[in-house]
Amino acid sequence: MAITFLEKRKRLKSLIPVLVIVILITAVIVWRGFFVKEEPFLPEVIKPAKKIEIDLQALKSPELEELQPFEKIPSFEEEIGRENPFVPY
């Protein structure tokens, strides 16, 4: 079934508005990307840091003095892994 010249022209006329819209959207994106300079959002987010004070008296509490250190874990003395891990047991 051959498309006639009139059908091609009618189809082209319906695609022209779509093409114009795509070109306009692209132009707006390019314009905003290159020429519109917006203020960065960071000045509102960054606040001056407060002075940090560490209360070292909390380290001398009786609850912390009762804590015991963990025992050292002995190293593994056997051979680790198998020669071929894919062989069933």
N, CA, C and O atoms as CSV, one atom per row, in Angstrom:
chain,resi,resn,atom,element,x,y,z
A,1,MET,N,N,0.849,-1.177,0.000
A,1,MET,CA,C,0.000,0.000,0.000
A,1,MET,C,C,0.891,1.235,0.000
A,1,MET,O,O,1.605,1.486,0.971
A,2,ALA,N,N,0.855,1.965,-1.023
A,2,ALA,CA,C,1.711,3.133,-1.203
A,2,ALA,C,C,1.098,4.349,-0.537
A,2,ALA,O,O,-0.112,4.571,-0.587
A,3,ILE,N,N,1.976,5.140,0.096
A,3,ILE,CA,C,1.518,6.377,0.723
A,3,ILE,C,C,1.585,7.475,-0.336
A,3,ILE,O,O,2.627,7.696,-0.953
A,4,THR,N,N,0.481,8.147,-0.533
A,4,THR,CA,C,0.434,9.190,-1.560
A,4,THR,C,C,1.092,10.451,-1.041
A,4,THR,O,O,1.351,10.595,0.154
A,5,PHE,N,N,1.353,11.350,-1.956
A,5,PHE,CA,C,1.989,12.627,-1.630
A,5,PHE,C,C,1.119,13.425,-0.661
A,5,PHE,O,O,1.647,14.069,0.246
A,6,LEU,N,N,-0.188,13.396,-0.834
A,6,LEU,CA,C,-1.095,14.147,0.043
A,6,LEU,C,C,-1.071,13.584,1.471
A,6,LEU,O,O,-1.137,14.338,2.442
A,7,GLU,N,N,-0.975,12.259,1.589
A,7,GLU,CA,C,-0.912,11.667,2.921
A,7,GLU,C,C,0.390,12.044,3.630
A,7,GLU,O,O,0.393,12.302,4.834
A,8,LYS,N,N,1.490,12.073,2.884
A,8,LYS,CA,C,2.776,12.473,3.448
A,8,LYS,C,C,2.731,13.921,3.911
A,8,LYS,O,O,3.235,14.259,4.982
A,9,ARG,N,N,2.127,14.766,3.100
A,9,ARG,CA,C,2.052,16.190,3.425
A,9,ARG,C,C,1.166,16.401,4.652
A,9,ARG,O,O,1.493,17.213,5.518
A,10,LYS,N,N,0.051,15.678,4.733
A,10,LYS,CA,C,-0.845,15.785,5.879
A,10,LYS,C,C,-0.131,15.317,7.156
A,10,LYS,O,O,-0.273,15.922,8.219
A,11,ARG,N,N,0.629,14.243,7.028
A,11,ARG,CA,C,1.382,13.716,8.164
A,11,ARG,C,C,2.456,14.717,8.599
A,11,ARG,O,O,2.667,14.913,9.796
A,12,LEU,N,N,3.126,15.341,7.654
A,12,LEU,CA,C,4.155,16.332,7.941
A,12,LEU,C,C,3.550,17.544,8.632
A,12,LEU,O,O,4.160,18.086,9.553
A,13,LYS,N,N,2.370,17.982,8.216
A,13,LYS,CA,C,1.715,19.125,8.840
A,13,LYS,C,C,1.347,18.815,10.287
A,13,LYS,O,O,1.360,19.717,11.124
A,14,SER,N,N,1.024,17.575,10.601
A,14,SER,CA,C,0.685,17.242,11.982
A,14,SER,C,C,1.933,17.116,12.853
A,14,SER,O,O,1.844,17.234,14.075
A,15,LEU,N,N,3.092,16.878,12.243
A,15,LEU,CA,C,4.328,16.762,13.015
A,15,LEU,C,C,5.001,18.105,13.270
A,15,LEU,O,O,5.835,18.212,14.170
A,16,ILE,N,N,4.659,19.118,12.505
A,16,ILE,CA,C,5.304,20.428,12.660
A,16,ILE,C,C,5.059,21.018,14.050
A,16,ILE,O,O,6.020,21.493,14.655
A,17,PRO,N,N,3.834,21.021,14.602
A,17,PRO,CA,C,3.668,21.569,15.961
A,17,PRO,C,C,4.463,20.789,17.021
A,17,PRO,O,O,4.974,21.384,17.970
A,18,VAL,N,N,4.564,19.504,16.867
A,18,VAL,CA,C,5.346,18.700,17.812
A,18,VAL,C,C,6.813,19.105,17.745
A,18,VAL,O,O,7.471,19.246,18.775
A,19,LEU,N,N,7.322,19.291,16.533
A,19,LEU,CA,C,8.712,19.701,16.351
A,19,LEU,C,C,8.952,21.087,16.945
A,19,LEU,O,O,9.990,21.316,17.566
A,20,VAL,N,N,8.030,21.995,16.768
A,20,VAL,CA,C,8.173,23.343,17.320
A,20,VAL,C,C,8.191,23.293,18.847
A,20,VAL,O,O,8.985,23.997,19.471
A,21,ILE,N,N,7.346,22.489,19.452
A,21,ILE,CA,C,7.313,22.366,20.907
A,21,ILE,C,C,8.624,21.787,21.432
A,21,ILE,O,O,9.149,22.256,22.442
A,22,VAL,N,N,9.151,20.778,20.758
A,22,VAL,CA,C,10.430,20.177,21.171
A,22,VAL,C,C,11.550,21.202,21.076
A,22,VAL,O,O,12.397,21.270,21.967
A,23,ILE,N,N,11.571,21.989,20.029
A,23,ILE,CA,C,12.615,23.013,19.859
A,23,ILE,C,C,12.494,24.068,20.951
A,23,ILE,O,O,13.509,24.500,21.498
A,24,LEU,N,N,11.284,24.491,21.278
A,24,LEU,CA,C,11.092,25.491,22.326
A,24,LEU,C,C,11.528,24.971,23.697
A,24,LEU,O,O,12.178,25.692,24.454
A,25,ILE,N,N,11.184,23.752,24.012
A,25,ILE,CA,C,11.589,23.176,25.302
A,25,ILE,C,C,13.103,23.077,25.383
A,25,ILE,O,O,13.693,23.382,26.420
A,26,THR,N,N,13.731,22.654,24.303
A,26,THR,CA,C,15.195,22.565,24.273
A,26,THR,C,C,15.822,23.936,24.443
A,26,THR,O,O,16.809,24.074,25.166
A,27,ALA,N,N,15.270,24.954,23.791
A,27,ALA,CA,C,15.801,26.311,23.899
A,27,ALA,C,C,15.682,26.828,25.326
A,27,ALA,O,O,16.601,27.476,25.825
A,28,VAL,N,N,14.570,26.553,25.985
A,28,VAL,CA,C,14.396,27.004,27.367
A,28,VAL,C,C,15.398,26.315,28.287
A,28,VAL,O,O,15.978,26.956,29.164
A,29,ILE,N,N,15.602,25.035,28.098
A,29,ILE,CA,C,16.560,24.296,28.929
A,29,ILE,C,C,17.970,24.839,28.722
A,29,ILE,O,O,18.704,25.039,29.689
A,30,VAL,N,N,18.348,25.076,27.484
A,30,VAL,CA,C,19.682,25.613,27.190
A,30,VAL,C,C,19.808,27.016,27.769
A,30,VAL,O,O,20.838,27.345,28.356
A,31,TRP,N,N,18.799,27.835,27.618
A,31,TRP,CA,C,18.835,29.211,28.127
A,31,TRP,C,C,19.018,29.213,29.647
A,31,TRP,O,O,19.852,29.951,30.172
A,32,ARG,N,N,18.243,28.394,30.348
A,32,ARG,CA,C,18.349,28.350,31.806
A,32,ARG,C,C,19.684,27.740,32.239
A,32,ARG,O,O,20.232,28.123,33.272
A,33,GLY,N,N,20.202,26.811,31.472
A,33,GLY,CA,C,21.448,26.157,31.851
A,33,GLY,C,C,22.665,27.036,31.677
A,33,GLY,O,O,23.602,26.944,32.469
A,34,PHE,N,N,22.680,27.887,30.665
A,34,PHE,CA,C,23.875,28.666,30.371
A,34,PHE,C,C,23.786,30.127,30.801
A,34,PHE,O,O,24.800,30.712,31.181
A,35,PHE,N,N,22.630,30.716,30.752
A,35,PHE,CA,C,22.555,32.157,30.923
A,35,PHE,C,C,21.903,32.618,32.214
A,35,PHE,O,O,22.193,33.724,32.671
A,36,VAL,N,N,21.047,31.831,32.814
A,36,VAL,CA,C,20.381,32.245,34.043
A,36,VAL,C,C,21.222,31.774,35.223
A,36,VAL,O,O,21.395,30.575,35.445
A,37,LYS,N,N,21.733,32.729,35.963
A,37,LYS,CA,C,22.567,32.402,37.128
A,37,LYS,C,C,21.708,32.516,38.374
A,37,LYS,O,O,21.259,33.603,38.738
A,38,GLU,N,N,21.487,31.392,39.018
A,38,GLU,CA,C,20.710,31.375,40.241
A,38,GLU,C,C,21.657,31.330,41.424
A,38,GLU,O,O,22.742,30.753,41.350
A,39,GLU,N,N,21.232,31.943,42.511
A,39,GLU,CA,C,22.024,31.909,43.730
A,39,GLU,C,C,22.047,30.488,44.277
A,39,GLU,O,O,21.013,29.821,44.293
A,40,PRO,N,N,23.176,30.026,44.714
A,40,PRO,CA,C,23.211,28.676,45.284
A,40,PRO,C,C,22.409,28.623,46.575
A,40,PRO,O,O,22.253,29.624,47.273
A,41,PHE,N,N,21.914,27.454,46.867
A,41,PHE,CA,C,21.071,27.242,48.045
A,41,PHE,C,C,21.890,27.184,49.328
A,41,PHE,O,O,21.328,27.278,50.419
A,42,LEU,N,N,23.187,27.033,49.218
A,42,LEU,CA,C,24.040,26.793,50.382
A,42,LEU,C,C,24.061,27.902,51.422
A,42,LEU,O,O,24.094,27.575,52.608
A,43,PRO,N,N,24.044,29.191,51.078
A,43,PRO,CA,C,24.117,30.203,52.142
A,43,PRO,C,C,23.006,30.086,53.175
A,43,PRO,O,O,23.212,30.462,54.329
A,44,GLU,N,N,21.848,29.584,52.803
A,44,GLU,CA,C,20.770,29.426,53.760
A,44,GLU,C,C,20.988,28.195,54.640
A,44,GLU,O,O,20.510,28.148,55.773
A,45,VAL,N,N,21.699,27.212,54.126
A,45,VAL,CA,C,21.871,25.955,54.840
A,45,VAL,C,C,23.032,26.039,55.830
A,45,VAL,O,O,22.932,25.522,56.943
A,46,ILE,N,N,24.122,26.679,55.442
A,46,ILE,CA,C,25.323,26.722,56.274
A,46,ILE,C,C,25.104,27.693,57.432
A,46,ILE,O,O,24.762,28.858,57.228
A,47,LYS,N,N,25.302,27.201,58.625
A,47,LYS,CA,C,25.179,28.013,59.827
A,47,LYS,C,C,26.519,27.970,60.555
A,47,LYS,O,O,27.241,26.978,60.457
A,48,PRO,N,N,26.852,29.012,61.268
A,48,PRO,CA,C,28.121,28.971,61.992
A,48,PRO,C,C,28.100,27.880,63.060
A,48,PRO,O,O,27.093,27.665,63.734
A,49,ALA,N,N,29.221,27.207,63.195
A,49,ALA,CA,C,29.324,26.099,64.141
A,49,ALA,C,C,29.351,26.631,65.567
A,49,ALA,O,O,29.966,27.659,65.848
A,50,LYS,N,N,28.683,25.926,66.450
A,50,LYS,CA,C,28.712,26.297,67.861
A,50,LYS,C,C,29.983,25.748,68.487
A,50,LYS,O,O,30.575,24.792,67.985
A,51,LYS,N,N,30.393,26.358,69.577
A,51,LYS,CA,C,31.568,25.882,70.283
A,51,LYS,C,C,31.230,24.541,70.929
A,51,LYS,O,O,30.222,24.414,71.623
A,52,ILE,N,N,32.066,23.560,70.699
A,52,ILE,CA,C,31.842,22.216,71.231
A,52,ILE,C,C,32.564,22.082,72.563
A,52,ILE,O,O,33.769,22.314,72.666
A,53,GLU,N,N,31.804,21.706,73.569
A,53,GLU,CA,C,32.392,21.481,74.886
A,53,GLU,C,C,32.169,20.023,75.274
A,53,GLU,O,O,31.050,19.515,75.202
A,54,ILE,N,N,33.249,19.357,75.687
A,54,ILE,CA,C,33.175,17.946,76.072
A,54,ILE,C,C,33.231,17.864,77.591
A,54,ILE,O,O,34.144,18.394,78.224
A,55,ASP,N,N,32.234,17.187,78.164
A,55,ASP,CA,C,32.183,17.005,79.603
A,55,ASP,C,C,32.968,15.740,79.977
A,55,ASP,O,O,32.465,14.625,79.840
A,56,LEU,N,N,34.188,15.925,80.443
A,56,LEU,CA,C,35.037,14.788,80.783
A,56,LEU,C,C,34.661,14.174,82.125
A,56,LEU,O,O,35.138,13.085,82.445
A,57,GLN,N,N,33.832,14.826,82.911
A,57,GLN,CA,C,33.394,14.263,84.184
A,57,GLN,C,C,32.528,13.026,83.954
A,57,GLN,O,O,32.452,12.159,84.824
A,58,ALA,N,N,31.879,12.931,82.798
A,58,ALA,CA,C,31.039,11.768,82.502
A,58,ALA,C,C,31.887,10.510,82.378
A,58,ALA,O,O,31.382,9.412,82.612
A,59,LEU,N,N,33.160,10.637,82.017
A,59,LEU,CA,C,34.035,9.464,81.902
A,59,LEU,C,C,34.446,8.910,83.260
A,59,LEU,O,O,34.917,7.776,83.352
A,60,LYS,N,N,34.275,9.689,84.296
A,60,LYS,CA,C,34.661,9.251,85.634
A,60,LYS,C,C,33.484,8.689,86.425
A,60,LYS,O,O,33.597,8.485,87.634
A,61,SER,N,N,32.375,8.440,85.771
A,61,SER,CA,C,31.197,7.938,86.470
A,61,SER,C,C,31.430,6.493,86.916
A,61,SER,O,O,32.189,5.768,86.272
A,62,PRO,N,N,30.782,6.057,88.020
A,62,PRO,CA,C,30.983,4.687,88.520
A,62,PRO,C,C,30.483,3.621,87.550
A,62,PRO,O,O,31.016,2.511,87.531
A,63,GLU,N,N,29.467,3.937,86.742
A,63,GLU,CA,C,28.960,2.954,85.771
A,63,GLU,C,C,30.029,2.611,84.744
A,63,GLU,O,O,30.173,1.448,84.369
A,64,LEU,N,N,30.777,3.603,84.286
A,64,LEU,CA,C,31.824,3.346,83.298
A,64,LEU,C,C,33.030,2.643,83.919
A,64,LEU,O,O,33.709,1.866,83.247
A,65,GLU,N,N,33.297,2.907,85.180
A,65,GLU,CA,C,34.427,2.250,85.842
A,65,GLU,C,C,34.179,0.762,86.064
A,65,GLU,O,O,35.130,-0.013,86.169
A,66,GLU,N,N,32.915,0.353,86.137
A,66,GLU,CA,C,32.581,-1.054,86.335
A,66,GLU,C,C,32.729,-1.879,85.059
A,66,GLU,O,O,32.773,-3.107,85.130
A,67,LEU,N,N,32.804,-1.254,83.931
A,67,LEU,CA,C,32.901,-1.981,82.661
A,67,LEU,C,C,34.248,-2.686,82.559
A,67,LEU,O,O,35.277,-2.160,82.984
A,68,GLN,N,N,34.221,-3.880,81.990
A,68,GLN,CA,C,35.430,-4.678,81.810
A,68,GLN,C,C,35.748,-4.756,80.316
A,68,GLN,O,O,34.833,-4.817,79.495
A,69,PRO,N,N,37.026,-4.756,79.956
A,69,PRO,CA,C,37.367,-4.871,78.527
A,69,PRO,C,C,37.080,-6.288,78.029
A,69,PRO,O,O,37.069,-7.241,78.808
A,70,PHE,N,N,36.855,-6.408,76.754
A,70,PHE,CA,C,36.640,-7.711,76.143
A,70,PHE,C,C,37.920,-8.530,76.196
A,70,PHE,O,O,39.026,-7.990,76.185
A,71,GLU,N,N,37.743,-9.849,76.253
A,71,GLU,CA,C,38.912,-10.724,76.184
A,71,GLU,C,C,39.416,-10.729,74.750
A,71,GLU,O,O,38.644,-10.591,73.801
A,72,LYS,N,N,40.733,-10.891,74.612
A,72,LYS,CA,C,41.303,-10.924,73.281
A,72,LYS,C,C,40.917,-12.240,72.609
A,72,LYS,O,O,41.034,-13.308,73.211
A,73,ILE,N,N,40.467,-12.162,71.390
A,73,ILE,CA,C,40.061,-13.350,70.648
A,73,ILE,C,C,41.309,-14.022,70.084
A,73,ILE,O,O,42.093,-13.379,69.386
A,74,PRO,N,N,41.506,-15.322,70.380
A,74,PRO,CA,C,42.707,-15.988,69.858
A,74,PRO,C,C,42.633,-16.128,68.340
A,74,PRO,O,O,41.553,-16.229,67.757
A,75,SER,N,N,43.795,-16.130,67.728
A,75,SER,CA,C,43.827,-16.253,66.265
A,75,SER,C,C,43.452,-17.669,65.849
A,75,SER,O,O,43.603,-18.616,66.621
A,76,PHE,N,N,42.971,-17.799,64.641
A,76,PHE,CA,C,42.521,-19.076,64.100
A,76,PHE,C,C,43.747,-19.874,63.686
A,76,PHE,O,O,44.540,-19.399,62.873
A,77,GLU,N,N,43.921,-21.078,64.226
A,77,GLU,CA,C,45.142,-21.834,63.980
A,77,GLU,C,C,44.994,-22.891,62.895
A,77,GLU,O,O,45.996,-23.384,62.378
A,78,GLU,N,N,43.759,-23.249,62.541
A,78,GLU,CA,C,43.578,-24.261,61.512
A,78,GLU,C,C,43.661,-23.611,60.131
A,78,GLU,O,O,43.689,-22.389,59.985
A,79,GLU,N,N,43.698,-24.493,59.124
A,79,GLU,CA,C,43.737,-23.978,57.760
A,79,GLU,C,C,42.364,-23.403,57.398
A,79,GLU,O,O,41.331,-24.004,57.695
A,80,ILE,N,N,42.369,-22.262,56.769
A,80,ILE,CA,C,41.123,-21.587,56.421
A,80,ILE,C,C,40.690,-22.014,55.025
A,80,ILE,O,O,41.489,-22.002,54.089
A,81,GLY,N,N,39.425,-22.390,54.892
A,81,GLY,CA,C,38.868,-22.714,53.585
A,81,GLY,C,C,39.235,-24.106,53.119
A,81,GLY,O,O,39.897,-24.867,53.824
A,82,ARG,N,N,38.786,-24.423,51.903
A,82,ARG,CA,C,39.080,-25.716,51.283
A,82,ARG,C,C,39.784,-25.471,49.960
A,82,ARG,O,O,39.726,-24.374,49.404
A,83,GLU,N,N,40.438,-26.486,49.474
A,83,GLU,CA,C,41.155,-26.345,48.203
A,83,GLU,C,C,40.176,-26.076,47.070
A,83,GLU,O,O,40.409,-25.204,46.233
A,84,ASN,N,N,39.062,-26.838,47.047
A,84,ASN,CA,C,38.025,-26.616,46.046
A,84,ASN,C,C,36.701,-26.438,46.797
A,84,ASN,O,O,36.124,-27.425,47.255
A,85,PRO,N,N,36.209,-25.206,46.933
A,85,PRO,CA,C,35.001,-24.974,47.721
A,85,PRO,C,C,33.717,-25.483,47.059
A,85,PRO,O,O,32.667,-25.518,47.700
A,86,PHE,N,N,33.791,-25.876,45.786
A,86,PHE,CA,C,32.606,-26.309,45.077
A,86,PHE,C,C,32.366,-27.808,45.142
A,86,PHE,O,O,31.339,-28.296,44.671
A,87,VAL,N,N,33.306,-28.538,45.721
A,87,VAL,CA,C,33.132,-29.980,45.879
A,87,VAL,C,C,32.228,-30.210,47.089
A,87,VAL,O,O,32.474,-29.632,48.147
A,88,PRO,N,N,31.173,-31.051,46.960
A,88,PRO,CA,C,30.307,-31.279,48.117
A,88,PRO,C,C,31.033,-32.018,49.227
A,88,PRO,O,O,32.026,-32.703,48.980
A,89,TYR,N,N,30.531,-31.877,50.465
A,89,TYR,CA,C,31.132,-32.549,51.622
A,89,TYR,C,C,30.945,-34.042,51.538
A,89,TYR,O,O,31.387,-34.770,52.427
